[in-house]
């Protein structure tokens, strides 16, 4: 498991996986974002503070996104 943490801003998509038209513009911006990855797949996204408190993230290899 890998935790990428400390991203100044993390842009994520919201809504259904199949997007058309105006749905393509729905995005969410997470300040101080983090991504938890397992087996090459994103399993969780949120703020660094949120993900650091997830049980699986505590044992993950950490990659700092700052700088």
C-alpha positions in Angstrom: 0.0 0.0 0.0 1.2 3.5 -0.8 0.1 6.8 0.7 0.8 9.9 -1.4 0.3 12.8 1.0 0.7 16.6 1.3 -0.4 17.6 -2.2 -1.1 21.4 -2.0 -4.2 20.8 -4.1 -5.7 17.6 -5.3 -8.3 17.7 -8.1 -10.8 14.8 -8.2 -13.8 14.0 -10.3 -17.3 13.8 -8.9 -20.4 12.1 -10.1 -21.1 9.0 -12.2 -18.2 7.2 -13.9 -19.8 7.6 -17.4 -19.9 11.4 -18.1 -21.3 13.4 -20.8 -21.8 17.1 -21.4 -22.0 19.3 -18.3 -21.1 16.3 -16.1 -17.5 16.6 -17.4 -17.1 19.9 -15.6 -17.9 18.5 -12.1 -14.7 18.5 -10.1 -13.7 18.7 -6.5 -10.6 20.4 -5.1 -9.1 19.0 -1.9 -6.6 21.3 -0.1 -3.7 19.4 1.4 -4.8 16.2 -0.4 -3.7 12.6 -0.2 -4.2 9.4 -2.2 -4.1 5.8 -0.9 -3.1 3.3 -3.5 -3.1 -0.5 -3.4 -2.1 -2.8 -6.2 -1.9 0.1 -8.6 -5.5 1.2 -7.9 -6.7 4.3 -6.0 -8.6 3.0 -3.0 -9.2 6.3 -1.2 -8.9 10.0 -1.7 -9.2 12.8 0.9 -7.3 15.3 2.9 -3.9 14.3 4.3 -5.3 14.5 7.8 -8.2 12.1 6.9 -6.1 9.5 5.2 -3.4 9.5 7.9 -6.0 8.3 10.3 -7.1 5.4 8.1 -5.9 2.1 9.6 -4.5 0.8 6.3 -2.5 4.0 5.7 -0.6 3.7 8.9 1.5 0.8 7.5 1.7 2.2 4.0 4.9 3.4 2.2 4.6 7.2 2.3 5.5 9.5 -0.6 5.6 13.2 0.1 4.0 15.3 -2.6 5.2 18.6 -1.2 7.6 20.6 -3.4 
